[in-house]
Amino acid sequence: MRYRLLGPSGVRVSELCLGTMSFGDVWGFGAPEKECFRIMDAFAKAGGNFLDTANKYHEGQSEEIVGAYLGADRDRWVVGTKFTLSMRNGDPNAAGSSRKNLRQSLEASLRRLRTDHVDLLWVHAWDYCTPIDEVMRALDDAVAAGKVLYVGLSDSLAWVAAEANALAGLRGWTPFVALQAEYSLLERSAERELLPLAGVHGLGVTAWAPMGAGILTGKYTRSTAPDSRRAAANAERLTERNRAIAREVDRVAGELGATPAQVANAWVRERPPGIIPVTGVRTTEQMDDLLGGVGLSLGDQHRSSLDEVSRIEYGFPYGLLGGPQGQLVYGDCEPLIDLPPEAPRRWAG
């Protein structure tokens, strides 16, 4: 396992992040505690040190399992948790990114995790209601209190991240060091705004569902029948386009002597600006499979074929700025100019 700096911070995290949304059984699916411990053991043995959890996962059970595992070895781990999603029906203040909910959510998470601080606190999703300055000041207060070391923004908009960090910079508050978004061969929308923003500002990126909620693991394209409940949950994702992408992943995996899950994770891991897949598993065997692909490199030919089958339309203004019409800016010199990394042509082809 290799390690990367998390955005502009000095903390070093493993190139894979272990997601824990499958830890627990309150939601009717997931792994029991003993299996979760075996999964974390395998991850740690391979050098993994980056954990991703949330107060909402299994209504707090996932955090409890992680806390029970960490014990005296707590400082070895970079533990990230999240707040924002509703934790109590009928109470509008038990949700959102307000100072009130941040404080009560963080205190509850610390108790479940059996620790006095979290290394990374994510705003789980942007709530549209709380002013940006309240969010950033409340997060800064949590850092100043020593209960949080770094902060990140999950499931949000690029303009929110830009405004939040600009405000933090102007007022001397703690900025976001990382963004988290759904990103995989099936879901590349983050390339329009979020990933270029992260590249320009040096933010870390963690990608949830890098295997497309299991569709890119071969379970829907190979002989093994998928779990009926999971298949029903993924019905909307099982489009012909996504099946075609999954078949191409299978083909590449066959040529490389790898598994589809390893290929899907490698594609995400190799995307700019240095993305860290959040790999969620329910069994030790699944964990071992993903760990077996840590050193996998796709190569230009395989990467290009996967890029092409999963290509998306970027829309305006990318077609104008990054396509043939881009020569309207520089005339016939445009193809001769070495563009900076954030230039649209890098994303829109």
TINULO-800789 format. One line per field, with one value per residue: x, y, z of N, C-alpha, C in turn. Coordinates in steps of 0.05 Angstrom, whole numbers, plus 32768, in hexadecimal, padded with zeros to 4 digits. Layout:
<recs>
nx <- (X,...)
ny <- (Y,...)
nz <- (Z,...)
cax <- (X,...)
cay <- (Y,...)
caz <- (Z,...)
cx <- (X,...)
cy <- (Y,...)
cz <- (Z,...)
</recs>
This chain:
<recs>
nx <- (8011,800B,8014,7FF2,7FF3,7FBE,7F9E,7FAF,7FC2,7FEE,7FE7,7FEE,7FD0,7FB7,7FB6,7F88,7F48,7F23,7EE1,7EA8,7E71,7E57,7E5D,7E3D,7DF8,7DC7,7DAB,7D98,7DBA,7DFF,7E3E,7E4D,7E69,7E98,7EAA,7EB3,7EDF,7F05,7F0A,7F1F,7F4F,7F69,7F6F,7F8F,7FBD,7FCF,7FE2,7FBE,7FA2,7F79,7F39,7EF3,7EB8,7E76,7E46,7E12,7E13,7DF6,7DD9,7DFD,7E15,7E40,7E6A,7E70,7E83,7EB4,7ECD,7ED0,7EF6,7F25,7F3E,7F78,7F99,7F8C,7FA7,7FC4,7FA3,7F82,7F49,7F0C,7ECE,7E88,7E56,7E13,7DE7,7DA4,7D98,7D70,7D2D,7CF9,7D12,7D2A,7D5B,7D7E,7D9B,7DBE,7DEF,7DF8,7E14,7E00,7DEF,7E1F,7E3E,7E21,7E20,7E57,7E69,7E4B,7E60,7E95,7E8F,7E7B,7EA5,7ECC,7EF6,7F1C,7F20,7F16,7F38,7F29,7EF2,7EB8,7E8B,7E50,7E29,7E14,7DE7,7DC9,7DAF,7DCB,7DF5,7E32,7E5D,7E50,7E55,7E8D,7EA5,7E93,7EA9,7EDF,7EE2,7EDB,7F0B,7F2F,7F22,7F3B,7F21,7F1A,7F44,7F4B,7F22,7EED,7EC6,7E8D,7E64,7E4F,7E4D,7E77,7E7D,7E6F,7E99,7EC3,7EB4,7EB1,7EE6,7F00,7EEA,7EFB,7F32,7F37,7F26,7F46,7F37,7F2F,7F39,7F17,7F37,7F2E,7F03,7EC9,7EA8,7E78,7E96,7EA9,7EB3,7E80,7E68,7E79,7E71,7E89,7EB5,7EA9,7EA7,7EB8,7EE8,7F0D,7F0E,7F24,7F57,7F6D,7F6F,7F8B,7F72,7F63,7F44,7F11,7EF0,7EB1,7E8C,7EAD,7EAB,7E7C,7E4D,7E51,7E47,7E72,7E90,7E8C,7E62,7E31,7E3B,7E55,7E53,7E43,7E0C,7DF0,7DE1,7D9C,7D82,7DA7,7DAB,7D78,7D7B,7D9F,7D86,7D7A,7DAC,7DBC,7DC1,7DC5,7DF3,7E13,7E19,7E37,7E66,7E75,7E7F,7EAC,7ED0,7ED4,7EED,7F1F,7F32,7F39,7F62,7F8B,7F92,7F78,7F44,7F01,7EF1,7F23,7F37,7F11,7F19,7F4F,7F4C,7F31,7F56,7F81,7F71,7F76,7F6C,7F92,7F71,7F51,7F35,7EFA,7EEF,7EBE,7EAD,7E90,7EA2,7EDC,7EF4,7EE7,7F03,7F38,7F3B,7F39,7F67,7F8D,7F92,7FAD,7FDF,7FD5,7FDB,7FBE,7FCF,7FD8,7FB8,7F8D,7F78,7F66,7F3E,7F18,7F0D,7EF5,7EC6,7EA9,7EA0,7E86,7E57,7E6C,7E54,7E40,7E6C,7E95,7E98,7EA0,7ECE,7EF4,7EF1,7EF3,7EE5,7F03,7F2E,7F1E,7F30,7F6A,7F75,7F97,7FC2,7FB3,7FB6,7FEC,7FFA,800E,7FE2,7FCB,7FC2,7F8B,7F6E,7F35,7F3A,7F56,7F30,7F03,7F15)
ny <- (7FE8,802B,8071,80B0,80F8,8119,8143,8187,817F,8165,8131,80EB,80BC,807A,805E,8046,804D,8034,802A,802C,8024,7FF5,7FDD,7FBF,7FAF,7FC9,7FE0,7FB5,7F9C,7F8C,7F82,7F57,7F67,7F48,7F38,7F6A,7F79,7F54,7F65,7F99,7F8A,7F6F,7F9A,7FBC,7F9C,7F9D,7FCF,7FF8,8035,8059,806A,806E,8085,8093,80B8,80AB,8079,803B,8050,8062,8033,8021,8045,8036,8001,800B,802A,8004,7FE2,8001,8010,800D,8017,8044,8074,8065,8067,808D,80AC,80B9,80D8,80E9,811E,8138,8120,810D,80F9,80EF,80E5,8114,8140,817A,8192,816A,815F,8175,81AA,81CE,81F4,81E1,81AC,8197,8198,8175,8146,813A,8132,8105,80E1,80DD,80C3,8091,807F,807B,809F,80DB,80FE,810A,80FB,8110,8135,8132,815B,813F,8145,817C,81AB,81D6,81FB,820F,8246,8251,8269,825E,8226,8220,823D,8221,81EF,81FD,820C,81DA,81C2,81E4,81D6,81A6,8177,8168,815D,8166,817E,816D,816D,814F,8133,8163,81A4,81C2,81F9,8205,81EE,820E,8242,823B,822D,825B,8281,826C,8273,82AB,82B9,829E,826B,8223,8200,81D6,8199,8170,8151,8129,80FB,80D8,80AD,808B,805B,8057,8086,80C2,80F8,811C,812E,815C,818C,8185,8165,8182,81B1,819E,818F,81C1,81DC,81BA,8194,8158,811C,80EE,80B4,809B,805D,8045,8016,8018,800D,7FD5,7FC3,7FC2,7F97,7F66,7F47,7F4D,7F42,7F13,7ECC,7EC3,7ECC,7F09,7F23,7F24,7F4F,7F79,7F7D,7F8F,7FC1,7FDA,7FDF,800E,801D,7FF7,8000,7FFB,8016,8015,7FDF,7FD3,7FEE,7FD0,7F9F,7FAC,7FB7,7F83,7F6A,7F85,7F76,7F3F,7F3E,7F54,7F30,7F39,7F4A,7F62,7F89,7F9A,7FB4,7FDD,7FFC,8009,802A,8058,8067,8077,80A5,80EC,811E,80FA,80D1,80B3,8075,8064,802B,7FFF,7FC5,7F84,7F54,7F2E,7F15,7F35,7F62,7F4F,7F45,7F7A,7F8F,7F70,7F89,7FB8,7FC8,7FC9,7FE0,8001,800F,8031,8021,8001,8025,804D,8032,8029,805D,806F,804F,805F,8095,80D7,810C,814E,817F,81C5,81F5,81D6,81BC,81E8,8201,81D8,81B9,81B3,81E8,8204,821B,824C,826F,826F,826B,824F,823F,8224,81E9,81E4,81F6,81EA,81D8,81EA,81BC,81BE,81CC,81C9,81A5,817A,815C,8158,813F)
nz <- (8000,7FEE,8001,8005,8008,8028,8003,800D,803F,8073,8081,8077,8050,8040,7FFD,7FF1,800E,8043,8042,806D,806A,8065,8096,80C8,80DA,80DE,80B6,809A,8078,806E,8092,80CA,810C,8118,80E5,80CF,80EF,80DC,80A7,80AF,80C7,809C,8079,8097,809B,8068,8065,8064,807D,8080,8090,8082,809B,80B5,80DC,80CE,80B7,80BC,80E6,810D,811D,80FE,810B,8140,813B,8122,814A,8173,815E,8156,8188,81B1,8187,816D,815A,812E,8103,80D0,80D9,80BD,80C3,80BB,80BB,80B7,809D,80AF,80F1,8114,8113,8107,811D,8109,8113,811C,80F1,80B5,80AA,80D3,810A,813A,812E,811C,814B,816F,8151,8149,817E,818B,8165,8176,81A6,8195,8175,819B,81A7,81AF,8186,813F,8103,80D2,80C0,809C,8079,806B,8043,801A,8036,8025,8045,8072,807E,805C,8078,80AD,80AE,80A3,80CC,80F9,80F0,80F4,8129,8140,8131,814B,817F,8183,8177,8143,810C,80D4,809E,8070,8032,801C,7FE8,7FCC,7FAC,7F7B,7F7C,7FB0,7FCD,7FBA,7FCA,8002,8011,8000,8022,8053,804D,804B,807E,80A1,80B2,80B9,807E,804D,803F,801D,7FEC,7FE5,7FBA,7F92,7F64,7F2C,7EF6,7EE5,7EF6,7EE8,7EEF,7F12,7EF9,7EDE,7EFE,7F35,7F39,7F18,7F37,7F67,7F54,7F44,7F75,7F96,7FB6,7FDA,7FC2,7FCE,7FB8,7FB8,7FAF,7F85,7F68,7F4F,7F6F,7F72,7F3F,7F1D,7F2C,7F14,7F22,7F08,7ED4,7ECF,7EDD,7F11,7F3A,7F51,7F93,7FA0,7FBA,7FB6,7F7F,7F73,7F8B,7F6B,7F3B,7F1C,7F0D,7EEA,7EB1,7E68,7E57,7E85,7E8D,7E60,7E6C,7E99,7E81,7E62,7E8A,7E9F,7E73,7E70,7EA2,7E9A,7E75,7E92,7EBB,7EEA,7F1A,7F0D,7F35,7F48,7F1A,7F12,7F40,7F39,7F0C,7F20,7F48,7F2A,7F11,7F05,7F38,7F54,7F71,7FA9,7FB1,7FD5,7FF1,7FFB,801D,802E,803E,8052,8028,7FFC,800B,8009,7FD2,7FBC,7FD4,7FBB,7F8A,7F91,7F7C,7F46,7F04,7ECE,7E9A,7E5A,7E2E,7E42,7E67,7E44,7E27,7E4F,7E5E,7E30,7E29,7E54,7E4E,7E58,7E49,7E4D,7E48,7E45,7E63,7E4C,7E1B,7DF9,7E0E,7E11,7DE4,7D9B,7D91,7DB4,7D9C,7D8E,7DB3,7DB3,7D7E,7D46,7D64,7D91,7D95,7D9E,7DCF,7E11,7E3E,7E81,7EB9,7ECB,7E9E,7E74,7E48,7E5A,7E76,7E54,7E28)
cax <- (8000,8019,8006,7FF0,7FEB,7FA2,7F9C,7FC5,7FC9,8006,7FE1,7FF2,7FBA,7FBB,7FAB,7F6C,7F3A,7F0F,7EC6,7E9B,7E54,7E4D,7E63,7E25,7DE0,7DAF,7D9C,7D8F,7DD0,7E19,7E4F,7E4D,7E81,7EB0,7EB3,7EBF,7EFA,7F17,7F0E,7F32,7F69,7F75,7F76,7FA7,7FD4,7FD9,7FED,7FA9,7F9F,7F65,7F1E,7EDE,7E9F,7E63,7E33,7DF9,7E15,7DE8,7DCF,7E12,7E22,7E5A,7E7D,7E74,7E95,7ECF,7ED7,7ED7,7F0E,7F3D,7F4B,7F92,7FA8,7F7E,7FB8,7FCF,7F8E,7F76,7F2D,7EFA,7EB1,7E77,7E3D,7E01,7DCE,7D92,7D9C,7D59,7D14,7CE8,7D22,7D39,7D76,7D8F,7DA5,7DC9,7E0B,7DF8,7E26,7DF2,7DF0,7E3B,7E48,7E15,7E28,7E73,7E6B,7E41,7E73,7EAD,7E88,7E79,7EC0,7EDD,7F0D,7F18,7F22,7F16,7F4C,7F1C,7ED5,7EAC,7E6F,7E47,7E1B,7E0D,7DCB,7DBC,7DA2,7DDE,7E08,7E4D,7E6E,7E4A,7E61,7EAA,7EAD,7E8D,7EBE,7EF8,7EE0,7EE0,7F27,7F3C,7F1E,7F4A,7F0F,7F1C,7F5E,7F48,7F06,7EE9,7EAC,7E83,7E4A,7E49,7E51,7E92,7E7D,7E6E,7EB4,7ED4,7EAD,7EB7,7F03,7F08,7EE2,7F0D,7F4C,7F35,7F21,7F58,7F2A,7F39,7F2C,7F14,7F4F,7F27,7EE8,7EC0,7E92,7E76,7EA7,7EB0,7EAF,7E63,7E5F,7E90,7E68,7E9B,7ECA,7EA0,7EAE,7EC5,7F04,7F1F,7F12,7F38,7F71,7F77,7F74,7F9B,7F62,7F62,7F2A,7F0B,7EDA,7EA0,7E81,7EC0,7EA4,7E61,7E3B,7E54,7E42,7E8C,7E9F,7E88,7E4B,7E1B,7E44,7E60,7E3F,7E3A,7DF4,7DF2,7DCD,7D84,7D7C,7DBA,7DA3,7D60,7D83,7DAF,7D77,7D7C,7DC7,7DC1,7DBB,7DD6,7E0D,7E23,7E20,7E4D,7E7E,7E7D,7E8A,7EC7,7EE0,7EDA,7F00,7F39,7F3B,7F42,7F7C,7FA0,7F93,7F6E,7F28,7EF4,7EF2,7F3E,7F39,7F00,7F27,7F68,7F45,7F2C,7F6E,7F94,7F66,7F7E,7F86,7F9B,7F59,7F52,7F1C,7EEF,7EE7,7EAC,7EAA,7E80,7EAF,7EF9,7EFC,7EE5,7F1A,7F50,7F3A,7F41,7F83,7F9D,7F95,7FB9,7FF5,7FCD,7FDD,7FAE,7FDC,7FCA,7FA3,7F76,7F6C,7F58,7F25,7F05,7F05,7EE3,7EAB,7E9B,7EA1,7E6D,7E55,7E72,7E42,7E4B,7E7C,7EAC,7E9A,7EAA,7EE9,7F07,7EEE,7EFF,7EE0,7F16,7F41,7F14,7F40,7F86,7F78,7FA5,7FD7,7FA8,7FC1,8009,7FFE,800D,7FCE,7FCE,7FB3,7F6F,7F61,7F1F,7F41,7F5F,7F19,7EF0,7F22)
cay <- (8000,8045,8086,80CA,810E,811F,815E,8199,8179,8155,8116,80D7,80A8,8065,8063,803D,8054,8020,8034,801B,8025,7FD9,7FD3,7FBF,7FA1,7FD7,7FE6,7F9D,7F90,7F93,7F6E,7F57,7F73,7F37,7F39,7F85,7F79,7F46,7F77,7FAE,7F7C,7F6B,7FB4,7FC6,7F8B,7FA5,7FEA,800C,8044,806E,8060,8081,807D,80A9,80B4,80A1,805D,8029,8060,8063,8019,801F,8052,8025,7FEB,8016,8031,7FEC,7FD6,8011,800B,801A,801C,805B,8088,805A,806A,80A7,80A5,80CE,80D3,80FE,8126,8149,8112,810C,80E3,80EC,80EC,8128,8155,8187,819A,8152,815C,818D,81B2,81E4,81F2,81D0,818F,818F,8192,815D,812F,8134,8127,80E9,80D0,80D8,80AE,8077,8078,8077,80AF,80F7,810F,80FC,8107,811D,8137,8139,8164,8128,814F,8198,81AC,81ED,820D,821B,8258,8246,8273,824F,820C,8221,8246,820B,81DA,8208,820A,81BE,81BE,81F2,81C7,818D,8160,8162,8166,8170,817E,8168,8172,8138,8135,817F,81B2,81CD,8216,8206,81E9,8225,8259,8234,822F,8277,828E,8263,827F,82C7,82BD,828F,8253,820A,81FB,81BA,818E,815B,814E,810D,80FB,80BF,80AE,8070,8059,805B,80A1,80D4,8114,812C,813A,8176,81A2,817F,815C,8199,81C3,8191,8191,81DC,81E5,81A7,8186,813C,8112,80D2,80AD,8085,804B,8042,7FFF,801C,7FFE,7FB9,7FBC,7FBE,7F80,7F4E,7F37,7F50,7F3B,7EF8,7EB7,7EC3,7EDC,7F1C,7F23,7F2F,7F69,7F8C,7F80,7FA0,7FDC,7FE4,7FDD,8026,801F,7FE2,8008,7FEE,8023,800C,7FC3,7FD3,7FF5,7FB9,7F8A,7FB4,7FB2,7F66,7F64,7F8F,7F65,7F26,7F42,7F5A,7F1C,7F46,7F48,7F7B,7F9C,7FA6,7FC6,7FF4,800C,8014,8041,806F,806E,8083,80BE,8105,8126,80E7,80CB,809C,8067,805B,8010,7FF3,7FA8,7F77,7F3B,7F2E,7F0C,7F4D,7F73,7F43,7F49,7F95,7F93,7F63,7F9A,7FD2,7FCF,7FC6,7FF7,7FFA,8013,8045,8015,7FF9,803D,805A,8024,802E,8079,8073,8043,806D,80B1,80E6,8126,8162,8195,81E0,8201,81C6,81B8,8200,8207,81C2,81AB,81C1,8205,8210,822A,8268,827F,8272,8268,8236,8239,8215,81CE,81E5,8201,81D7,81E3,81E2,81A3,81C2,81D4,81B7,8191,8163,814C,8154,8132)
caz <- (8000,7FEE,8010,7FF8,8019,8024,7FFA,8016,805B,8076,808A,8063,8050,802D,7FE2,7FF3,8026,804A,8049,8081,8069,8067,80B1,80D9,80CE,80E5,809D,808E,8069,8079,809F,80E7,8117,8116,80CA,80CC,80FB,80CA,8090,80B7,80CB,8081,806E,80A6,8095,804D,8067,8064,8096,807B,8094,807C,80A6,80B8,80F1,80C4,80AE,80CE,80FC,8121,8123,80F0,811B,8158,8134,811D,8164,8182,8151,8158,81A2,81B7,816E,8160,814D,8115,80EF,80C8,80DB,80B3,80C6,80AE,80C7,80A7,8098,80C6,8104,8125,8105,8114,8129,80F2,811C,811E,80D5,80AA,80B0,80E6,8121,814E,8126,811B,8166,817A,8141,814E,8198,818A,8156,8186,81BA,8187,816C,81B3,81A3,81B6,816E,8125,80F2,80BC,80C3,8083,8076,805B,802B,801D,803D,8018,8058,8084,8071,8059,808D,80C6,80AC,80A4,80E7,810C,80EC,80FE,8146,8148,812E,8161,8198,8183,8172,8127,8102,80B9,8096,8054,8028,800D,7FDA,7FCB,7F93,7F78,7F84,7FCD,7FD7,7FB4,7FDB,801D,8016,7FFD,803A,8068,8049,8052,809A,80B1,80BC,80AE,8064,8045,8033,800B,7FE3,7FE0,7FA7,7F83,7F4C,7F22,7EDA,7EDF,7EFF,7EE4,7EEF,7F22,7EE8,7ED3,7F0F,7F4F,7F36,7F10,7F4E,7F79,7F48,7F45,7F91,7FA4,7FCA,7FD7,7FB9,7FD3,7FA6,7FC1,7F9A,7F6F,7F59,7F45,7F80,7F6D,7F23,7F0F,7F39,7F05,7F2B,7EF6,7EB9,7ECF,7EE3,7F2D,7F3D,7F66,7FA8,7F95,7FC5,7FAB,7F63,7F72,7F93,7F55,7F23,7F0D,7F02,7ED6,7E96,7E54,7E57,7E9C,7E87,7E4C,7E7B,7EAA,7E6F,7E5B,7EA2,7E9F,7E5E,7E78,7EB8,7E8F,7E68,7EA6,7ECF,7F02,7F1E,7F06,7F4B,7F48,7F03,7F17,7F54,7F2D,7EFA,7F31,7F56,7F17,7F06,7F12,7F42,7F68,7F80,7FBB,7FB2,7FEF,7FEA,800F,801A,8043,8045,8051,800D,7FEC,8013,7FFE,7FB5,7FB6,7FDC,7FA7,7F73,7F98,7F6A,7F2A,7EF2,7EB6,7E80,7E49,7E1C,7E52,7E72,7E2F,7E21,7E65,7E5C,7E19,7E2D,7E6A,7E49,7E5D,7E3D,7E61,7E45,7E45,7E4D,7E46,7DFE,7DED,7E18,7E0F,7DCB,7D84,7D92,7DC5,7D8B,7D8C,7DC6,7DAB,7D61,7D3D,7D77,7DA8,7D99,7DA4,7DEA,7E28,7E51,7E9D,7EC0,7ECE,7E85,7E6D,7E35,7E69,7E7E,7E3F,7E11)
cx <- (8012,8008,8007,7FEA,7FCD,7F9F,7FB4,7FCD,7FE4,8001,7FE3,7FDE,7FC0,7FAC,7F90,7F61,7F24,7EF5,7EB7,7E7C,7E47,7E52,7E49,7E0E,7DC6,7D9E,7D93,7DA3,7DEA,7E27,7E4D,7E68,7E9A,7EBB,7EBF,7EDB,7F0D,7F1D,7F23,7F4E,7F78,7F7F,7F8E,7FC0,7FE0,7FE4,7FD8,7FA6,7F88,7F49,7F09,7EC4,7E8D,7E50,7E1A,7DFB,7E0A,7DE0,7DE3,7E20,7E3D,7E70,7E84,7E87,7EB1,7EDC,7EE0,7EF1,7F27,7F4C,7F64,7FA2,7F9C,7F90,7FC4,7FBC,7F88,7F58,7F1D,7EDE,7EA2,7E60,7E2C,7DE6,7DBE,7D96,7D84,7D40,7D05,7CF7,7D32,7D55,7D88,7D9A,7DB0,7DE5,7E0D,7E0C,7E1A,7DF5,7E0C,7E44,7E3C,7E1D,7E45,7E76,7E62,7E54,7E8C,7EA7,7E87,7E94,7ED4,7EF7,7F07,7F1A,7F1E,7F2A,7F40,7EFE,7ECA,7E90,7E63,7E39,7E13,7DEF,7DBC,7DB1,7DB7,7DF2,7E24,7E5F,7E69,7E57,7E7F,7EB3,7EA9,7EA2,7ED9,7EF9,7EE6,7EFD,7F36,7F39,7F2D,7F3A,7F0F,7F37,7F5B,7F2A,7F04,7ECC,7EA3,7E69,7E40,7E4E,7E6C,7E92,7E7C,7E8A,7EC6,7ECE,7EB5,7ED5,7F0D,7F02,7EF4,7F28,7F4C,7F33,7F33,7F4C,7F36,7F2A,7F27,7F2E,7F48,7F0A,7EE2,7EA8,7E90,7E86,7EAF,7EAD,7E92,7E5A,7E77,7E89,7E7A,7EB1,7EC2,7EAA,7EBF,7EE2,7F16,7F23,7F26,7F54,7F7D,7F7F,7F83,7F8C,7F64,7F46,7F27,7EF1,7ECA,7E93,7E93,7EBA,7E87,7E4C,7E3A,7E50,7E5C,7E9D,7E9C,7E6F,7E33,7E22,7E50,7E4C,7E34,7E22,7DF6,7DDC,7DB4,7D7D,7D8E,7DB3,7D8B,7D68,7D92,7DA0,7D7A,7D98,7DCC,7DB8,7DCC,7DF1,7E1E,7E2A,7E37,7E67,7E88,7E89,7EA7,7EDA,7EE7,7EEF,7F1C,7F44,7F46,7F5D,7F92,7FA3,7F8B,7F51,7F1B,7EF5,7F0E,7F41,7F29,7F0D,7F40,7F62,7F40,7F46,7F82,7F8A,7F71,7F67,7F91,7F85,7F5D,7F37,7F14,7EE2,7ED7,7EA9,7E9A,7E8D,7ECE,7F03,7EFB,7EFC,7F34,7F52,7F44,7F5E,7F96,7FA2,7FA2,7FCF,7FEE,7FCF,7FD0,7FBD,7FCB,7FB3,7F8A,7F68,7F5C,7F3E,7F10,7EFB,7EF0,7EC7,7E9B,7E99,7E86,7E6E,7E5A,7E60,7E50,7E56,7E93,7EAF,7EA6,7EC8,7EFD,7F06,7EFB,7EFB,7EF3,7F2A,7F37,7F24,7F5C,7F8A,7F87,7FBC,7FCD,7FB3,7FDE,800F,7FFB,7FFA,7FD3,7FBC,7F95,7F60,7F4C,7F27,7F4B,7F48,7F07,7EFC,7F2D)
cy <- (8019,805A,80A0,80DF,8114,813D,816F,8193,816A,8139,8102,80C1,8092,806A,8056,8045,803F,802D,8021,801C,8009,7FCD,7FD5,7FB2,7FB0,7FDC,7FCD,7F90,7F99,7F7C,7F6F,7F60,7F62,7F38,7F55,7F86,7F6A,7F57,7F8C,7FA2,7F79,7F86,7FBF,7FB6,7F93,7FC2,8000,801A,8058,8061,8076,8076,8096,80A3,80A7,8083,804A,8037,8061,8049,8016,802D,8042,800E,7FF5,801D,8019,7FDF,7FE6,800D,801B,8022,8034,806D,807F,8062,8087,80A2,80BE,80C6,80EC,8105,8135,813A,810E,80F4,80DF,80F7,8101,813F,8162,818F,8182,814B,8176,8194,81C9,81DF,81DF,81B2,8186,8187,8178,8144,8127,8128,810A,80D7,80CA,80C2,8093,806D,8074,8086,80CB,810A,80FD,810B,8118,811D,8142,8146,8150,8130,816C,819B,81C4,8202,821C,822D,824D,8250,8266,8234,820D,822A,8230,81F5,81E4,8207,81ED,81B6,81CB,81E4,81AD,8174,8157,816C,8173,816F,817A,816C,815B,813F,8152,818A,81BF,81EA,8218,8202,8201,823C,8253,8237,824C,8286,8286,8270,829D,82CC,82AD,8276,823B,8204,81DD,81B1,8179,815C,8130,810E,80DE,80C1,8092,8071,805D,8078,80B4,80F2,8126,8139,8155,818D,819A,8177,8172,81AC,81B8,8193,81AC,81E4,81D1,8198,8168,8133,80F5,80CC,8096,8077,8049,802A,8000,800C,7FE0,7FB1,7FB5,7FA7,7F66,7F3F,7F38,7F47,7F1F,7EE4,7EB8,7ED6,7EEF,7F18,7F31,7F4B,7F7F,7F91,7F92,7FBD,7FE9,7FE5,7FF6,8029,800C,7FE9,7FFA,7FFB,8018,7FEF,7FC1,7FDB,7FDE,7FA3,7F92,7FB1,7F94,7F5F,7F6C,7F7D,7F4B,7F28,7F47,7F44,7F26,7F41,7F63,7F91,7FAA,7FBA,7FDF,8007,8019,802C,805A,8079,807D,809D,80D6,8111,8114,80DF,80B2,808E,8060,8040,8003,7FD5,7F9D,7F5D,7F3F,7F26,7F24,7F60,7F69,7F47,7F65,7F9A,7F86,7F74,7FB4,7FDA,7FCE,7FE1,7FF0,7FFC,8024,8038,800E,8011,804C,804D,8028,804B,807C,8067,8051,808B,80BE,8100,813B,817A,81B0,81E7,81F0,81C1,81D0,8204,81F1,81B3,81BA,81DF,8213,8221,8247,827A,8284,826E,824E,822F,8227,81F9,81CE,81EE,81EB,81E3,81DA,81CA,81A6,81C9,81C0,81A0,8177,8150,8145,8148,8146)
cz <- (8000,7FFC,8001,800D,8013,801D,8004,8032,805C,807F,8072,8066,803B,8013,7FDF,800E,802B,8052,805B,8081,806B,8083,80C2,80CB,80D4,80CC,808F,807C,8075,8086,80BD,80F2,8114,80F9,80C4,80D8,80E8,80B1,8097,80BD,80B0,8076,807C,809F,807A,804E,8067,807F,8095,807C,808F,8088,80A8,80CF,80E8,80BD,80C4,80E8,8113,8126,8116,8100,8134,8152,8130,8138,8174,8177,8157,8172,81A6,819E,815F,8150,8133,80FD,80E9,80C5,80D1,80B8,80BB,80C0,80B3,80A3,80B1,80D7,8116,8117,8115,8120,8112,80FA,8121,8102,80CB,80B4,80C4,80FC,8136,8147,8124,8137,8171,816B,8147,8169,8199,817B,8166,819B,81AC,817E,8182,81B0,81AB,819E,8155,8114,80DC,80C0,80A8,8088,8062,8042,802F,8022,8033,802C,8069,8076,8071,8070,80A8,80C5,80B1,80C0,80FC,8109,80F7,811C,814F,8145,8145,817C,8199,817E,8155,811D,80E6,80B2,8078,804C,8016,7FFF,7FD9,7FAF,7F92,7F82,7FA2,7FD8,7FD2,7FC6,7FF8,8023,8012,8016,8052,8066,8051,8070,80AD,80BE,80AE,8094,8060,8038,801E,8004,7FE0,7FCE,7F9C,7F69,7F44,7F03,7ED2,7EE5,7EFE,7EE5,7EFE,7F11,7EDD,7EE4,7F27,7F4C,7F2C,7F27,7F62,7F6E,7F4A,7F62,7FA2,7FB9,7FC5,7FCE,7FC1,7FC4,7FB2,7FAA,7F82,7F5D,7F50,7F54,7F79,7F50,7F14,7F1C,7F29,7F0C,7F19,7ED9,7EB8,7EDA,7EFF,7F30,7F54,7F7B,7F9D,7FA0,7FBA,7F8E,7F61,7F78,7F7C,7F3B,7F11,7F00,7EEC,7EBB,7E81,7E53,7E6D,7E99,7E74,7E5A,7E8C,7E99,7E67,7E72,7EA4,7E8B,7E66,7E8F,7EAE,7E83,7E7C,7EBB,7EEA,7F05,7F15,7F1C,7F4C,7F31,7F08,7F2B,7F49,7F1B,7F0A,7F3E,7F44,7F0B,7F14,7F22,7F58,7F7B,7F91,7FBB,7FCF,7FE9,8001,8009,8032,804C,8043,8035,7FFA,7FF2,8007,7FE0,7FAF,7FBE,7FC8,7F8E,7F79,7F85,7F4D,7F1B,7ED7,7E9C,7E6E,7E39,7E2C,7E5E,7E5C,7E28,7E36,7E64,7E46,7E1E,7E42,7E66,7E4E,7E4D,7E53,7E5F,7E45,7E61,7E43,7E28,7DEF,7DF5,7E12,7DF5,7DB4,7D85,7DA5,7DB6,7D86,7D9E,7DBB,7D8D,7D5B,7D50,7D8E,7DAB,7DA1,7DC1,7DFF,7E3D,7E6D,7EA3,7EC2,7EB5,7E7E,7E5A,7E43,7E70,7E66,7E26,7DFE)
</recs>
